[in-house]
Structures are given as structure tokens and as C-alpha cells.
Amino acid sequence: MKFKTPSLLLIGLLFSIGYLTSVIAVTDAELQVLEKQLEKQEAEEKKQVEIETKRKEEQKRKLEIEAKKKRLIELEKQRQEDQRKKDEEKKRLANIERQRHEEEAKNKAEHEKKEKYNSLITEAEQALNNKDKELAIKLYKKALTIIPNDSVANTGLREAEKLKHKLCYEILGPWLHNGKLNFDLKDDGTLVSAHIGQSTWICSQPENRTIELKSVVGPMTAVLSADSQCLHATLWGTASVFHRSGHKCN
């Protein structure tokens, strides 16, 4: 009985050592597998980290590109807006300049029109004073084309239309024959003469510078010279020449 117990203990001890050895051997193998798995997992995790990092960098790059595009679009919009404002300002200044030129041209035209009108009125009044009916009417009518319904021109025109032909005024006054007073033509159509008595005259054909004298000695026609200094008359087929004082007629 003394030797039996140690033997059992020895057997148990040996069994335990063999079991532990087996357990240790399996654990090492599993550790190797585990290490490989861990290495693989670490590699995958590292790969995932690299992929994620790359993805984030790509996303960041895309965001930067989008931000840059957006900034460029904003800059382009700002440039277009600035250009639009510049164009509008340029157009505004051009309109101001155009309006200034138009106003200057209008004022110049008005000034020239007024000067032309004043010149015509002055000439018309002079013609009216000179009893030049045709010229006065022509000038007053021309003035009315510049300023329609002008009261001054209308009044002058009415006065001019009351006038007789210019010839009818040019022939007025005393006429001499051989240096002596022969007769005097009055504006009222009378002829005063100490030789032929009270007579009348009419401006019969002013366009031909011809008048007709009516006296007790008979009718007489007379033609006024271009210089209004000589009056060539015909009475009963006999020609006579009358002249102004201080002038000789052929």
C-alpha cells in the first residue's frame, strides 16, 4: 500500500503534463492563426483607412473644385454686373452728350431761324416803306413760313396787300418837259397841270411800266423808264418825253 499511492500520483502527474503539453501546442497554432487574422485584419483596416483617407481627400478635392467653380461663377457674375454698370454709365453719358448736342443744335437752329426771320421782317418793312408791294408781300410770306401765324408778319402782309404796284408810286410827283413843269401826278389818281387842266391817271399796266393819262385833250399812254427818270408818252400819235428835275432824257 505504501508504493501504490506514489504510483498513482506519478501517473496523474504524467497525464497532466501530457495534457498541458497538448493544450500548449494547440494554443500556439491558434495564436499563429490569430496573428495572421490580426495581421490580415490590420491590413484590411489599414486599407480601409487608406481608402477612407483617399475618399476624404477626393471629396475634399471635389469640394475645393466646386468651391473654386462657384467662386469663378461669382467672379464672372460680378464682372458681368460691373460691365453692365459700366455699359449703362457709358450709355447714360452718351445720352447726356447726345442731348447736349441736340439742345445745342436746336438752340443754334432757333437762333438762325430768329435771325433769318428778323432779317426778312427788316427787309419787308423797308420794302413796305418803299411802296414795293410785290417784294413786301413776298418777304412777309417768307417770314410766315419760318414763324407761322406771326402777328408782325401778318400785319405787315395786310398792309402790303393794300399797296398799289410799285410803279404806281415810282411815277408820282412832278414831271417836266424841256426843263419846265408840265404836270404833277398825285397819289389819289389826279393829274395837276397848268397846261392841260385837271385830269386823271391810272396805273393801267404796271407790269409793263405803263400808265394811262386822261385829260381834256384826249387819252395819253406813257411808259416809265427803268431808272424812273423818264416818261415816254404818246398823244394822238405824237411822242413826247417828260423827265424828272435835274435829269435829261434822250
Disulfide bonds with the S-S distance in Angstrom:
Cys168-Cys203 2.11
Cys230-Cys249 1.84
